Every structure is written in C-alpha cells, then in structure tokens.
Amino acid sequence: MKKLYILSLSLLGLISFSQNLTLDDLISLRKKKLANLEETLTLKGWSFIKGNEPGYENLGKATFAYKQSSFEDKAESFINYIYSETSTTKRINIQMHKKDKYNLFLTRIKSLGCKLLDSKIDGGNIKKVYQGATLTFMISISTQKDDFSSTSTVYHFLILENSDYINNFTETTFEDWEIADTTAVYVPESEEIVVETKTEKPVINRNFFIGRWSNENSIFTFSDSGEFTLKFDSGGVIISNWKFINNKLYVGTEGDYAIYTIINHDTSFMSYSTSKNRTVFNAYRIGG
C-alpha cells in the first residue's frame, strides 16, 4: 500500500509538471508586474526569449518559451506578456500544441461563467471569443506544417480586460490583430496570438492619443477612460466618447461616430482626414 501511495504521488507530480500552467495561473500572471512575472515563470521552467520596451505609442512585450529547442526558434509553448507604462493595459497570451491542455483551458473558461460572443472561420482558422464579468478570452485554432510536412494544430489564448477588448477589438476582424512573420512554432514579433505571415502592423495604437491636443480653433482631450472633451476657442464645450480601431479614430456616441483616418504622425503631431471628404487637418500635442 505504501509503494502504491508513493507511485500515485509520483504520477500526480508528472501530470502537474506536464500541465505546467493552468488558466488561473495565466489570469494571475497577467496582473503581475514584469519582474514578478519573470521570476514566477523562471521558477516554473520558462525562459525569457525577447522583449520590447513600452513607449508612448506602443505597448511593451516580454516573450517566454517552455522547453525551447537548443538549435532553432521552436518550443512546446510560448507566452507573451503585453503591458503599458502609460495606462492600465495588460494582456497575456499563450501558444501551445497539446489538445488536452486546450480542453482544460476551455473547460475552465466555461466554468467561470464566460459566454461565447463570437465564433467563425477566418483566414482558414477557427476564431472564438468568450467573455465573463471582467475578462475576455480570445481563442485561435490554426494549423502548421513542420520540416517534414507533417500538419499539427496550434492553440492560442489571449486574455485581456473587457474594456480593453471593447476599445481595441470589437470592430476589427481577427485579421486586424497585430501580427508578424513567423518561423515554425515561434512567434517572436507577434504582439497578439494569430499565426499569420506578412501582415502590416497598425501605424499607431490607442495610447498615442491620450492627452491634450490643439488645432486651429479648438483644444481637445482624449482620456484613458474613453471620454473625449472638445473646447472651442469661442467658448463652447462638447463631451462625448472616442476609440481607435484599425488606424481609424471614432469620436462621438454609439451609432453616431465621426470617423477620422490618421495620415501621418510623430510623438507630438498628427494629420488626419474625415471619412466624408479628403480635407487634411493637423493637430499638435499640448504638454508632455
């Protein structure tokens, strides 16, 4: 009986190690600061691969691999931790190949009370979105061929806050997610979780707009909460909402947005045109 008990503990340890991270672990990791996340993943056998520091216009990213090959950019799983230093935005995604782990994640998502918002075939891949009280789970299921032309399935989970999903993903397709060229399983340059190739990144992201701006006859403010305030030189004030999706700026209220296309920009300047005509307007940032 004692030997059987020891054997059971050993098997339990092997099962736990093969799973490595649960969905709840990822949810917890998303909330951590970069240093704490790195230390936690390192203790669990993950290795830091690459990082991009955050800026005013872009999110930061740290990429970790589990059981990485010593000879090429391949691994059993990859994690991207995506964060901002100018807002509360934090995202985490995981890429893996094990069907049983995918089923465990999906079962846990449903047990948390998350509802299916969307599902489709897009670009040859299955795309699904589940949403709970505070978090959204964006799932992609794709296939890829190895060096011997054998096909395998790849599962991707992106975890983000509902407000982040609403502000940055609700009016885009999955093909609009920021993606980059990939090699085998590794997605080193991908901020998001879709495995595609040779797709251009959005010119700028939402964080670029946050702050005060001025043009020829007004001062306007984009707040991180999504509120937009316009003050005319003549004294009038308009308060509405804003969001930025797929290089287009939406200002107004639901169902009645004015749409602007960003033509050019740097850290303190942007030029834009309306969806109704080709007139180009210029705006300049006020303050830092």
GUDO-764330 format. One record per atom (N, C-alpha, C): residue in one letter; x, y, z. Coordinates in steps of 0.1 Angstrom, whole numbers, padded with zeros to 4 digits, always signed. Layout:
<pts>
AXYZ ...
</pts>
This chain:
<pts>
M+0008-0012+0000 M+0000+0000+0000 M+0009+0013+0000 K+0020+0012+0008 K+0029+0024+0008 K+0035+0026-0005 K+0039+0015-0012 K+0045+0017-0025 K+0035+0023-0035 L+0023+0018-0034 L+0012+0023-0043 L+0010+0038-0040 Y+0010+0042-0028 Y+0008+0056-0024 Y+0019+0065-0030 I+0032+0060-0029 I+0043+0067-0034 I+0042+0068-0050 L+0038+0057-0056 L+0037+0057-0070 L+0026+0067-0075 S+0015+0068-0067 S+0004+0077-0070 S+0009+0092-0069 L+0017+0095-0059 L+0023+0108-0058 L+0032+0111-0069 S+0040+0102-0074 S+0049+0104-0085 S+0041+0107-0098 L+0031+0099-0100 L+0023+0101-0112 L+0016+0115-0112 L+0011+0119-0100 L+0005+0132-0098 L+0015+0143-0101 G+0027+0141-0097 G+0037+0151-0099 G+0040+0152-0114 L+0041+0141-0121 L+0043+0141-0135 L+0032+0148-0143 I+0019+0145-0139 I+0008+0152-0145 I+0008+0167-0143 S+0011+0171-0131 S+0011+0185-0128 S+0022+0192-0136 F+0034+0185-0137 F+0045+0192-0144 F+0042+0193-0159 S+0035+0183-0164 S+0033+0183-0179 S+0023+0195-0182 Q+0014+0198-0172 Q+0005+0209-0174 Q+0012+0222-0172 N+0021+0223-0163 N+0029+0235-0160 N+0022+0247-0156 L+0013+0252-0164 L+0005+0264-0160 L-0010+0262-0163 T-0018+0265-0153 T-0033+0265-0155 T-0038+0278-0161 L-0050+0278-0165 L-0056+0291-0169 L-0056+0301-0158 D-0059+0296-0146 D-0059+0305-0134 D-0045+0311-0131 D-0035+0303-0134 D-0021+0308-0133 D-0019+0320-0143 L-0024+0318-0155 L-0022+0329-0165 L-0030+0341-0161 I-0042+0339-0156 I-0050+0351-0152 I-0043+0359-0141 S-0037+0351-0132 S-0029+0357-0121 S-0017+0364-0126 L-0010+0358-0135 L+0003+0364-0141 L+0000+0377-0149 R-0012+0378-0155 R-0015+0390-0163 R-0015+0402-0154 K-0018+0400-0141 K-0019+0412-0132 K-0006+0416-0126 K+0004+0407-0127 K+0017+0410-0121 K+0026+0420-0128 K+0035+0426-0121 K+0045+0435-0127 K+0055+0426-0134 L+0062+0432-0144 L+0071+0424-0152 L+0081+0416-0144 A+0088+0422-0134 A+0098+0415-0126 A+0092+0402-0119 N+0080+0404-0113 N+0074+0393-0106 N+0069+0382-0116 L+0064+0386-0127 L+0061+0376-0137 L+0073+0368-0142 E+0084+0375-0145 E+0096+0368-0149 E+0101+0358-0139 E+0101+0362-0126 E+0106+0353-0116 E+0097+0341-0114 T+0084+0343-0115 T+0074+0332-0114 T+0076+0322-0125 L+0077+0327-0138 L+0079+0318-0149 L+0092+0311-0149 T+0103+0318-0145 T+0116+0312-0145 T+0116+0300-0135 L+0109+0302-0123 L+0109+0291-0114 L+0101+0279-0119 K+0092+0281-0129 K+0084+0270-0134 K+0090+0265-0147 G+0103+0269-0150 G+0110+0263-0161 G+0109+0270-0175 W+0103+0282-0174 W+0102+0290-0187 W+0114+0299-0188 S+0118+0302-0201 S+0129+0310-0203 S+0126+0323-0211 F+0131+0334-0206 F+0129+0347-0213 F+0136+0346-0227 I+0129+0350-0238 I+0134+0350-0251 I+0137+0364-0257 K+0127+0373-0255 K+0129+0386-0262 K+0119+0396-0255 G+0123+0409-0256 G+0114+0419-0250 G+0115+0432-0258 N+0104+0439-0258 N+0103+0453-0264 N+0098+0462-0253 E+0105+0473-0251 E+0101+0482-0240 E+0089+0490-0245 P+0080+0494-0235 P+0069+0502-0239 P+0073+0516-0241 G+0065+0523-0250 G+0067+0537-0252 G+0053+0544-0252 Y+0053+0557-0255 Y+0041+0564-0255 Y+0031+0559-0266 E+0037+0554-0277 E+0029+0550-0288 E+0027+0535-0289 N+0035+0527-0281 N+0034+0513-0283 N+0034+0506-0269 L+0029+0494-0269 L+0029+0485-0257 L+0042+0478-0256 G+0046+0475-0244 G+0058+0467-0242 G+0054+0452-0242 K+0064+0444-0244 K+0061+0430-0246 K+0074+0422-0241 A+0071+0411-0234 A+0081+0401-0230 A+0077+0387-0234 T+0086+0380-0241 T+0082+0367-0246 T+0090+0356-0239 F+0083+0346-0235 F+0089+0334-0227 F+0086+0321-0234 A+0096+0312-0233 A+0094+0299-0240 A+0095+0288-0230 Y+0088+0277-0232 Y+0088+0265-0224 Y+0093+0253-0232 K+0104+0247-0227 K+0111+0236-0234 K+0115+0240-0248 Q+0122+0251-0249 Q+0127+0256-0261 Q+0138+0247-0267 S+0138+0246-0281 S+0149+0239-0288 S+0162+0246-0286 S+0173+0239-0285 S+0186+0245-0284 S+0191+0249-0298 F+0185+0245-0309 F+0190+0247-0322 F+0182+0256-0331 E+0169+0259-0327 E+0161+0267-0335 E+0150+0273-0327 D+0142+0283-0333 D+0132+0290-0325 D+0119+0282-0325 K+0120+0271-0318 K+0108+0262-0316 K+0107+0259-0301 A+0095+0257-0296 A+0093+0253-0282 A+0080+0246-0280 E+0078+0240-0269 E+0065+0234-0266 E+0054+0244-0265 S+0057+0256-0258 S+0048+0267-0256 S+0055+0280-0256 F+0047+0291-0259 F+0052+0304-0258 F+0042+0313-0251 I+0047+0322-0243 I+0039+0332-0236 I+0043+0346-0240 N+0034+0355-0243 N+0037+0369-0245 N+0030+0377-0234 Y+0037+0385-0226 Y+0032+0394-0216 Y+0032+0408-0222 I+0020+0414-0224 I+0019+0427-0231 I+0014+0438-0221 Y+0021+0449-0220 Y+0018+0458-0209 Y+0021+0473-0214 S+0016+0482-0206 S+0017+0497-0209 S+0023+0504-0197 E+0030+0514-0199 E+0035+0523-0188 E+0027+0536-0187 T+0018+0538-0197 T+0010+0550-0197 T-0005+0547-0194 S-0008+0534-0192 S-0022+0531-0190 S-0022+0518-0182 T-0034+0513-0178 T-0035+0500-0171 T-0036+0488-0180 T-0034+0490-0193 T-0035+0479-0202 T-0025+0467-0199 K-0030+0455-0197 K-0022+0443-0195 K-0028+0432-0202 R-0021+0425-0211 R-0026+0413-0217 R-0016+0402-0216 I-0021+0390-0217 I-0012+0378-0217 I-0017+0368-0227 N-0009+0362-0235 N-0013+0351-0244 N-0004+0339-0243 I-0009+0328-0246 I-0001+0316-0246 I-0004+0308-0259 Q+0007+0302-0265 Q+0006+0294-0277 Q+0010+0280-0273 M+0002+0270-0277 M+0006+0256-0273 M+0000+0246-0283 H+0004+0234-0282 H+0001+0224-0292 H-0007+0212-0286 K-0009+0211-0273 K-0015+0200-0267 K-0030+0201-0266 K-0037+0191-0272 K-0052+0192-0272 K-0058+0191-0258 D-0052+0182-0250 D-0057+0181-0236 D-0056+0194-0228 K-0045+0201-0230 K-0044+0214-0223 K-0054+0224-0229 Y-0056+0224-0242 Y-0066+0233-0247 Y-0080+0230-0241 N-0083+0217-0240 N-0096+0213-0234 N-0097+0217-0220 L-0086+0216-0212 L-0086+0220-0198 L-0089+0236-0197 F-0082+0243-0206 F-0084+0258-0206 F-0098+0261-0209 L-0104+0255-0220 L-0117+0258-0224 L-0127+0254-0214 T-0126+0243-0207 T-0135+0239-0197 T-0135+0249-0185 R-0123+0254-0182 R-0122+0263-0171 R-0128+0277-0175 I-0126+0281-0187 I-0133+0293-0191 I-0148+0293-0190 K-0154+0281-0194 K-0168+0280-0193 K-0173+0279-0178 S-0164+0272-0170 S-0168+0271-0156 S-0168+0284-0149 L-0160+0294-0154 L-0160+0308-0148 L-0172+0316-0152 G-0181+0310-0160 G-0194+0316-0164 G-0192+0325-0176 C-0181+0323-0184 C-0179+0331-0196 C-0189+0326-0207 K-0194+0336-0215 K-0203+0333-0226 K-0196+0335-0239 L-0200+0326-0249 L-0195+0327-0262 L-0201+0340-0269 L-0192+0349-0273 L-0196+0361-0280 L-0195+0360-0295 D-0186+0352-0300 D-0183+0352-0314 D-0176+0339-0318 S-0179+0333-0329 S-0171+0322-0335 S-0172+0322-0350 K-0161+0319-0356 K-0161+0319-0371 K-0149+0312-0376 I-0149+0309-0389 I-0137+0305-0397 I-0132+0318-0403 D-0119+0322-0400 D-0114+0334-0406 D-0099+0331-0410 G-0096+0333-0423 G-0083+0330-0428 G-0079+0316-0427 G-0089+0307-0427 G-0087+0293-0426 G-0085+0288-0412 N-0086+0296-0402 N-0085+0293-0388 N-0098+0295-0380 I-0100+0287-0369 I-0112+0289-0361 I-0109+0300-0351 K-0118+0310-0350 K-0116+0321-0340 K-0128+0322-0331 K-0126+0322-0318 K-0137+0323-0308 K-0134+0333-0298 V-0145+0339-0293 V-0143+0349-0282 V-0153+0346-0271 Y-0148+0344-0259 Y-0156+0342-0247 Y-0154+0354-0237 Q-0165+0358-0230 Q-0164+0369-0221 Q-0171+0366-0208 G-0164+0370-0197 G-0170+0369-0184 G-0173+0383-0178 A-0174+0383-0165 A-0177+0396-0159 A-0167+0407-0160 T-0154+0403-0161 T-0143+0413-0162 T-0133+0410-0172 L-0132+0397-0177 L-0122+0393-0186 L-0127+0388-0199 T-0120+0390-0210 T-0123+0384-0223 T-0112+0374-0227 F-0116+0363-0233 F-0107+0353-0238 F-0108+0351-0253 M-0098+0355-0260 M-0098+0354-0275 M-0090+0341-0279 I-0096+0332-0286 I-0090+0319-0289 I-0089+0318-0304 S-0077+0313-0308 S-0075+0310-0322 S-0070+0296-0323 I-0075+0288-0333 I-0070+0274-0336 I-0066+0274-0350 S-0053+0271-0352 S-0047+0271-0365 S-0039+0258-0368 T-0034+0257-0379 T-0025+0245-0382 T-0012+0250-0389 Q-0002+0242-0388 Q+0011+0245-0394 Q+0018+0232-0397 K+0027+0233-0407 K+0035+0221-0411 K+0049+0222-0406 D+0054+0211-0402 D+0068+0211-0397 D+0078+0209-0409 D+0090+0206-0406 D+0101+0205-0416 D+0098+0192-0425 F+0090+0183-0420 F+0087+0171-0427 F+0073+0171-0433 S+0067+0183-0434 S+0054+0185-0440 S+0043+0178-0432 S+0045+0175-0419 S+0035+0169-0411 S+0027+0181-0405 T+0014+0180-0405 T+0005+0190-0400 T+0002+0188-0385 S+0002+0199-0378 S-0001+0199-0364 S-0010+0211-0361 T-0018+0210-0350 T-0027+0220-0346 T-0021+0229-0335 V-0023+0242-0336 V-0018+0252-0327 V-0029+0259-0320 Y-0029+0260-0307 Y-0039+0267-0299 Y-0034+0280-0293 H-0042+0290-0294 H-0037+0303-0289 H-0049+0309-0280 F-0045+0314-0268 F-0054+0320-0259 F-0049+0334-0255 L-0057+0345-0258 L-0053+0358-0254 L-0063+0362-0243 I-0057+0367-0231 I-0065+0371-0220 I-0064+0386-0218 L-0075+0393-0217 L-0075+0408-0216 L-0087+0413-0209 E-0087+0425-0204 E-0099+0430-0197 E-0110+0433-0207 N-0122+0433-0203 N-0133+0436-0211 N-0132+0449-0218 S-0128+0459-0210 S-0127+0473-0215 S-0117+0474-0226 D-0106+0467-0225 D-0095+0466-0235 D-0101+0460-0248 Y-0108+0449-0246 Y-0114+0442-0258 Y-0124+0452-0265 I-0132+0458-0257 I-0143+0467-0263 I-0136+0479-0270 N-0126+0485-0264 N-0119+0496-0270 N-0110+0493-0282 N-0105+0481-0283 N-0095+0479-0293 N-0098+0467-0302 F-0108+0459-0300 F-0110+0447-0308 F-0124+0445-0313 T-0134+0452-0308 T-0148+0449-0311 T-0152+0452-0325 E-0146+0461-0332 E-0150+0465-0345 E-0139+0460-0355 T-0130+0452-0351 T-0120+0446-0361 T-0123+0432-0363 T-0117+0426-0373 T-0117+0412-0375 T-0105+0406-0369 F-0104+0393-0368 F-0092+0387-0362 F-0080+0390-0371 E-0082+0392-0383 E-0070+0395-0392 E-0065+0409-0389 D-0072+0418-0382 D-0066+0431-0378 D-0057+0431-0366 W-0056+0419-0359 W-0048+0419-0348 W-0033+0421-0352 E-0025+0427-0344 E-0011+0429-0348 E-0004+0416-0349 I+0002+0413-0360 I+0009+0400-0363 I+0021+0403-0371 A+0029+0393-0373 A+0042+0394-0380 A+0046+0381-0386 D+0057+0381-0394 D+0062+0369-0399 D+0065+0359-0388 T+0063+0346-0391 T+0066+0336-0380 T+0075+0325-0386 T+0082+0319-0377 T+0090+0307-0380 T+0086+0295-0372 A+0081+0285-0379 A+0077+0273-0372 A+0067+0276-0361 V+0070+0272-0348 V+0061+0275-0338 V+0063+0288-0332 Y+0074+0294-0333 Y+0078+0306-0326 Y+0072+0318-0332 V+0066+0327-0324 V+0061+0340-0329 V+0068+0351-0322 P+0080+0354-0325 P+0088+0363-0317 P+0084+0378-0318 E+0078+0382-0330 E+0075+0396-0332 E+0060+0398-0330 S+0052+0388-0326 S+0038+0390-0325 S+0033+0395-0312 E+0026+0407-0312 E+0020+0412-0300 E+0008+0404-0296 E+0001+0399-0306 E-0011+0392-0304 E-0009+0377-0307 I-0019+0369-0309 I-0018+0355-0309 I-0021+0348-0322 V-0023+0355-0333 V-0027+0348-0345 V-0014+0345-0353 V-0014+0332-0358 V-0002+0328-0366 V-0006+0331-0381 E-0001+0342-0386 E-0002+0346-0400 E+0011+0351-0405 T+0012+0355-0417 T+0025+0360-0422 T+0023+0372-0431 K+0033+0381-0430 K+0034+0392-0439 K+0022+0402-0439 T+0018+0404-0427 T+0007+0414-0425 T+0013+0426-0418 E+0009+0438-0423 E+0015+0450-0418 E+0008+0453-0404 K+0016+0459-0395 K+0011+0463-0382 K+0004+0476-0383 P-0006+0479-0374 P-0012+0492-0374 P-0002+0503-0372 V-0004+0514-0377 V+0006+0525-0377 V+0008+0530-0363 I-0003+0532-0355 I-0002+0536-0341 I-0013+0529-0333 N-0012+0530-0320 N-0022+0523-0312 N-0029+0534-0303 R-0039+0529-0295 R-0048+0538-0288 R-0040+0547-0279 N-0030+0542-0272 N-0023+0550-0262 N-0017+0563-0268 F-0014+0563-0281 F-0008+0575-0287 F-0017+0588-0285 F-0030+0586-0285 F-0039+0598-0284 F-0041+0604-0270 I-0039+0596-0260 I-0043+0600-0247 I-0035+0613-0243 G-0043+0623-0239 G-0037+0636-0235 G-0044+0647-0242 R-0038+0659-0242 R-0045+0671-0248 R-0038+0675-0261 W-0047+0679-0271 W-0043+0683-0284 W-0049+0697-0288 S-0043+0703-0298 S-0049+0715-0303 S-0048+0716-0318 N-0059+0722-0324 N-0058+0725-0339 N-0060+0740-0340 E-0065+0744-0352 E-0066+0758-0355 E-0076+0766-0346 N-0087+0759-0342 N-0097+0766-0334 N-0103+0759-0322 S-0096+0749-0317 S-0101+0742-0305 S-0089+0735-0298 I-0093+0730-0286 I-0084+0721-0278 I-0092+0709-0274 F-0087+0697-0276 F-0095+0685-0273 F-0086+0676-0266 T-0093+0668-0257 T-0086+0659-0248 T-0091+0644-0250 F-0082+0635-0251 F-0086+0621-0251 F-0082+0615-0237 S-0092+0610-0230 S-0089+0604-0217 S-0087+0589-0218 D-0080+0583-0209 D-0078+0568-0210 D-0091+0561-0208 S-0101+0567-0201 S-0114+0561-0198 S-0123+0560-0211 G-0119+0567-0222 G-0127+0567-0234 G-0135+0580-0236 E-0134+0590-0226 E-0141+0602-0228 E-0133+0612-0236 F-0141+0619-0245 F-0135+0629-0254 F-0141+0643-0251 T-0132+0653-0248 T-0137+0666-0245 T-0132+0676-0255 L-0141+0684-0261 L-0137+0694-0272 L-0141+0708-0267 K-0131+0717-0266 K-0133+0730-0262 K-0129+0740-0273 F-0139+0747-0278 F-0137+0757-0289 F-0131+0770-0284 D-0124+0777-0292 D-0119+0790-0288 D-0130+0800-0285 S-0142+0797-0291 S-0153+0806-0289 S-0160+0804-0276 G-0156+0793-0269 G-0161+0790-0255 G-0170+0778-0254 G-0174+0772-0265 G-0183+0760-0265 G-0175+0748-0261 V-0183+0739-0255 V-0177+0726-0250 V-0186+0714-0254 I-0179+0704-0259 I-0186+0692-0263 I-0179+0680-0256 I-0187+0671-0249 I-0182+0659-0243 I-0188+0647-0249 S-0180+0638-0254 S-0185+0626-0260 S-0175+0614-0257 N-0175+0605-0266 N-0166+0593-0264 N-0157+0591-0276 W-0146+0583-0274 W-0137+0581-0285 W-0131+0566-0284 K-0127+0561-0296 K-0120+0549-0296 K-0112+0548-0309 F-0101+0540-0309 F-0092+0539-0320 F-0091+0525-0325 I-0096+0522-0337 I-0096+0508-0342 I-0091+0508-0357 N-0081+0499-0359 N-0076+0497-0373 N-0072+0510-0380 N-0064+0518-0373 N-0059+0531-0378 N-0070+0541-0381 K-0082+0540-0375 K-0093+0549-0376 K-0097+0554-0363 L-0099+0567-0361 L-0103+0573-0349 L-0118+0576-0349 Y-0126+0571-0339 Y-0140+0572-0338 Y-0143+0582-0327 V-0150+0593-0330 V-0154+0603-0320 V-0169+0605-0320 G-0176+0604-0309 G-0190+0606-0309 G-0197+0597-0299 T-0208+0592-0302 T-0215+0582-0294 T-0219+0570-0302 E-0222+0559-0296 E-0225+0547-0303 E-0236+0549-0313 G-0233+0545-0326 G-0242+0546-0337 G-0241+0560-0343 D-0233+0569-0338 D-0232+0582-0344 D-0218+0587-0343 Y-0208+0579-0347 Y-0194+0583-0346 Y-0190+0591-0359 A-0182+0601-0357 A-0174+0607-0368 A-0162+0599-0369 I-0158+0595-0381 I-0146+0587-0383 I-0135+0594-0390 Y-0123+0594-0384 Y-0111+0601-0389 Y-0100+0590-0392 T-0094+0592-0403 T-0082+0584-0407 T-0069+0591-0404 I-0060+0585-0397 I-0047+0591-0394 I-0038+0589-0406 I-0033+0600-0411 I-0025+0600-0423 I-0010+0600-0419 N-0006+0609-0410 N+0008+0610-0406 N+0008+0613-0391 H+0020+0610-0384 H+0021+0614-0370 H+0035+0612-0366 D+0038+0619-0355 D+0050+0616-0347 D+0046+0618-0332 T+0055+0619-0323 T+0051+0619-0309 T+0043+0631-0305 S+0044+0642-0312 S+0036+0654-0308 S+0028+0660-0319 F+0026+0653-0330 F+0018+0658-0341 F+0011+0647-0348 M-0001+0650-0354 M-0008+0641-0363 M-0016+0649-0373 S-0017+0643-0385 S-0026+0648-0395 S-0036+0638-0398 Y-0049+0642-0401 Y-0060+0633-0403 Y-0070+0639-0412 S-0078+0630-0418 S-0089+0634-0427 S-0102+0627-0422 T-0113+0633-0426 T-0126+0627-0422 T-0130+0617-0432 S-0140+0609-0429 S-0145+0599-0438 S-0154+0605-0449 K-0158+0617-0447 K-0167+0623-0457 K-0160+0631-0468 N-0148+0636-0465 N-0140+0643-0476 N-0126+0641-0474 R-0118+0646-0483 R-0103+0644-0483 R-0096+0655-0476 T-0102+0665-0470 T-0096+0676-0463 T-0087+0671-0452 V-0074+0675-0452 V-0065+0671-0442 V-0064+0682-0431 F-0065+0677-0418 F-0063+0686-0407 F-0051+0682-0399 N-0045+0692-0392 N-0033+0690-0384 N-0037+0693-0369 A-0031+0685-0360 A-0032+0687-0346 A-0019+0685-0339 Y-0017+0693-0328 Y-0004+0692-0321 Y-0007+0689-0306 R+0002+0681-0300 R+0000+0677-0286 R+0004+0689-0277 I-0004+0691-0266 I-0001+0701-0256 I+0005+0695-0244 G+0016+0699-0240 G+0023+0693-0228 G+0031+0681-0232 G+0035+0673-0222 G+0044+0662-0225 G+0037+0650-0231 
</pts>
